[in-house]
């Protein structure tokens, strides 16, 4: 059953209702959730275990790199003595020729040039709430529509109400990113992997450019395909440009960007360095950094990634256990007081079990690298269960 009400052309409310699910239906839904929970639970073990090996391998590779790296005396001469070695250098970026966008009469001496195209489109927002009435579960959904600039085509055919909110199916102008085929620091050519790391995009000012076509208007830092940029219509386009890695002195943008690189020297090329630990060192940072500063940043990044994946692994395990044990909540759903007690108990169990199993998995991941720490973590994994058990025993005695 559906009921509609209109408050305006840009907003409407739809109410759907369905019979309250019976016990067997809810039990069936819970069984499906248990399967999803099992997959999530097993995924947590994989994430936690592989993360520890990755973190330790990366840390050892960085220590190895720090002990072997050779700072170059000059970036303009290539020494055969450093062939195949891990080298450190810093200098200004340079490219062989400018990047062009002839459609808009624009060129820039940079590593990357990005054209970003946005279209003025309808966007649908929905806000839902569920409630129970006359023995039925009802869902009230408010749909609202607004016009916004979007860089992706919004498919209005998926709207609840497309009439009056129809978007074009494609953009007449496409976005793209141009990359210089040859990027150097001094006499050294950067590998594709190093070029990919130059991604600090800045918006390009268009104030010094003229309108490229009669149907295009420049306003601030955008080119508009619109009759009136101040009051755009659905389907109008606006184009902006971004650049990364300024590689030549520009009268409007300043001097070339400087970068610091640590990679393996192969002739006049800088390529990935494979460590004995099985990792790859191919590092690039903006600015002039010392060897110690670069490796400190890498170690900090490795630590942040490790803790982020640990948190993700624990959360995945918690959600998995919660879904797998939800069947107990469903079985007592008819008794409100018991249901609330079971709900609290299941959440506490999920927290303790996820914490213990996460610590145990991490300890297994450390077993081959740091056996003493692995043993300590394995013992620590029993703490959440012992704490939970110590709280349960007094309640039983009471």
Buried (B, 14 or more C-beta within 10 A) or exposed (E): EEEEEEEEEBBBBBBBBEEEEEEEEBBEEBEEBBEEBBEBBEBBBEBBBEBBBBBBBBBBBBBBBBEBBBEBEEBEEBEEEBEEBBBBBBBBBBBEEBBEBEEBEBEBBBBBBBBBBBBBBBBBEEEEEEEEEEEEBBEBBBBBBEBEBBEEEBEBEEBEBBEEBBBBEEBEBEBEBBBBEEBBBBEBBBBEBBBEBBEEBBEBEBEEBEBBEEEBBBEEBBBBBBEEBEEBEBBBBBBBBBBBBBBBEBEEBEEBBBBBBBBBBBEEBBBBBEBEBEBBBBBBBBEEBEBEEBBBBBBEEBEEBBEEBBEBBBBBBBBBBBBBBBBBBBBBBEEEEEBEEBBEBBBBBBBBBBBBBBBBBBBBBBBEBBEEEBEBBBEBBEEBBEEBEEEEEEEEEE
